[in-house]
């Protein structure tokens, strides 16, 4: 199965897949509302606003696997993201990113190495995977801020031709 064909479910319960984003570059990020890295939401939203009209989207994936830092319901998560950070990018339902019961999307993404050549488990909340329209995937670890030059360069290289 192609990465873009893996079935997903939005935070509101609608079935979807990455294919529904067409030829956009997609930054998939496992997010949490009670984490020390939660302020990254603001920079993720800034990326959405900067590049959204150019064929890019952030896709937030709430995850409660790291010290229970995303305990809320779907409604609570959506409200928190909107009220606290003005999030306009799409969110998926709460998802497992590690382990035998992890979502098929993350079973595929975990095989992608980071810049240091390391693949494997998602380390923590706010690990980022940039999926280019041609299927190339770049991985950025949690402490790499969304506005880091390496992420910006990867986004700009992955944007569809105008």
C-alpha positions as CSV (number, residue, x, y, z in Angstrom):
1,X,0.0,0.0,0.0
2,X,1.2,3.5,-0.9
3,X,1.8,5.9,2.0
4,X,-0.8,8.3,0.6
5,X,-3.5,5.5,0.4
6,X,-3.3,4.5,4.1
7,X,-6.7,5.0,5.7
8,X,-6.9,7.8,8.3
9,X,-9.6,9.3,10.4
10,X,-9.9,13.0,11.2
11,X,-10.5,14.3,14.7
12,X,-14.2,14.7,13.8
13,X,-14.4,11.1,12.7
14,X,-14.4,11.5,9.0
15,X,-12.5,8.9,7.0
16,X,-9.7,10.3,4.8
17,X,-6.2,9.6,3.6
18,X,-3.1,11.6,2.6
19,X,-4.2,11.2,-1.0
20,X,-7.0,13.7,-0.3
21,X,-4.3,16.3,0.1
22,X,-3.5,15.9,-3.6
23,X,0.0,17.0,-4.6
24,X,0.6,19.0,-1.3
25,X,3.7,18.6,0.8
26,X,2.5,17.4,4.2
27,X,4.2,17.8,7.5
28,X,2.9,15.0,9.8
29,X,3.5,15.8,13.4
30,X,2.5,13.8,16.5
31,X,1.2,16.5,18.9
32,X,0.2,16.8,22.5
33,X,-1.3,19.6,24.6
34,X,0.4,19.0,27.9
35,X,4.0,18.7,26.8
36,X,7.0,21.0,27.2
37,X,7.2,21.1,23.4
38,X,3.5,22.2,23.1
39,X,4.5,25.8,22.2
40,X,5.6,24.3,18.8
41,X,2.0,24.5,17.9
42,X,2.5,28.3,17.3
43,X,5.3,27.7,14.8
44,X,3.5,24.9,13.1
45,X,0.5,27.2,12.6
46,X,2.9,29.9,11.3
47,X,4.2,27.4,8.7
48,X,0.6,26.6,7.7
49,X,-0.1,30.3,7.2
50,X,3.1,30.9,5.3
51,X,3.0,27.9,3.0
52,X,-0.6,26.7,2.9
53,X,-1.5,28.6,-0.2
54,X,1.6,27.2,-2.0
55,X,0.7,23.5,-1.7
56,X,1.6,22.7,1.9
57,X,-0.2,21.5,5.0
58,X,0.6,20.6,8.5
59,X,-1.2,17.5,9.7
60,X,-1.5,17.2,13.5
61,X,-1.7,13.7,15.0
62,X,-2.7,13.8,18.7
63,X,-0.9,11.0,20.6
64,X,-1.1,10.1,24.3
65,X,1.8,7.6,24.4
66,X,4.3,9.9,26.0
67,X,3.6,10.2,29.7
68,X,-0.1,10.7,29.0
69,X,0.5,14.3,27.6
70,X,-2.6,14.2,25.3
71,X,-5.3,13.0,27.7
72,X,-8.3,15.0,26.2
73,X,-11.2,13.9,24.1
74,X,-11.4,14.8,20.4
75,X,-13.5,17.9,21.2
76,X,-11.1,19.0,24.0
77,X,-8.1,18.6,21.8
78,X,-9.7,20.5,18.9
79,X,-10.8,23.3,21.3
80,X,-7.4,23.5,22.9
81,X,-5.6,23.8,19.5
82,X,-8.0,26.4,18.2
83,X,-8.3,28.5,21.4
84,X,-4.7,28.3,22.5
85,X,-2.8,28.5,19.2
86,X,-5.3,29.4,16.5
87,X,-4.7,26.1,14.8
88,X,-6.2,26.0,11.3
89,X,-4.4,22.9,10.0
90,X,-6.2,19.5,10.0
91,X,-6.0,17.2,13.0
92,X,-6.4,13.4,13.0
93,X,-8.0,11.3,15.7
94,X,-5.8,10.3,18.7
95,X,-3.3,7.8,17.3
96,X,-0.7,5.3,18.5
97,X,2.7,6.1,16.9
98,X,4.8,3.3,18.5
99,X,4.3,-0.3,19.3
100,X,2.6,-3.3,17.8
101,X,-0.8,-1.5,17.7
102,X,0.6,1.6,16.2
103,X,-1.2,3.1,13.2
104,X,-0.2,1.9,9.7
105,X,0.9,5.4,8.8
106,X,3.5,5.5,11.6
107,X,4.6,1.9,11.0
108,X,5.7,3.2,7.6
109,X,7.1,6.6,8.8
110,X,9.2,5.0,11.5
111,X,11.3,3.3,8.8
112,X,12.5,6.7,7.6
113,X,15.9,7.7,9.0
114,X,16.6,11.2,10.4
115,X,19.5,13.4,9.2
116,X,21.8,11.3,11.4
117,X,20.7,8.1,9.7
118,X,18.6,6.8,12.6
119,X,15.2,5.3,11.9
120,X,13.0,3.5,14.4
121,X,10.6,4.6,17.2
122,X,9.2,8.0,17.5
123,X,11.2,9.6,20.3
124,X,8.6,12.0,21.8
125,X,5.8,14.4,21.0
126,X,6.3,16.7,18.0
127,X,8.4,14.4,15.9
128,X,8.0,15.6,12.3
129,X,7.8,13.8,8.9
130,X,7.7,15.8,5.7
131,X,6.0,13.9,2.9
132,X,6.8,15.5,-0.5
133,X,4.4,15.1,-3.4
134,X,6.7,12.6,-5.0
135,X,6.7,10.4,-1.9
136,X,10.1,11.4,-0.5
137,X,10.0,11.6,3.3
138,X,12.2,13.6,5.6
139,X,12.3,13.1,9.3
140,X,12.9,15.7,12.0
141,X,13.2,14.9,15.7
142,X,11.0,16.5,18.4
143,X,13.4,19.2,19.5
144,X,13.9,20.5,16.0
145,X,11.7,23.5,16.0
146,X,9.3,23.9,13.1
147,X,11.0,27.1,11.9
148,X,14.5,25.4,11.9
149,X,16.3,26.2,8.7
150,X,16.5,22.5,7.9
151,X,12.7,22.1,8.0
152,X,12.2,25.4,6.1
153,X,14.6,24.2,3.3
154,X,12.9,20.8,3.1
155,X,9.4,22.4,2.9
156,X,10.5,24.8,0.2
157,X,12.2,22.0,-1.8
158,X,9.0,19.9,-1.5
159,X,6.5,22.5,-2.5
160,X,4.7,21.7,-5.8
161,X,6.0,23.7,-8.8
162,X,4.0,26.9,-9.3
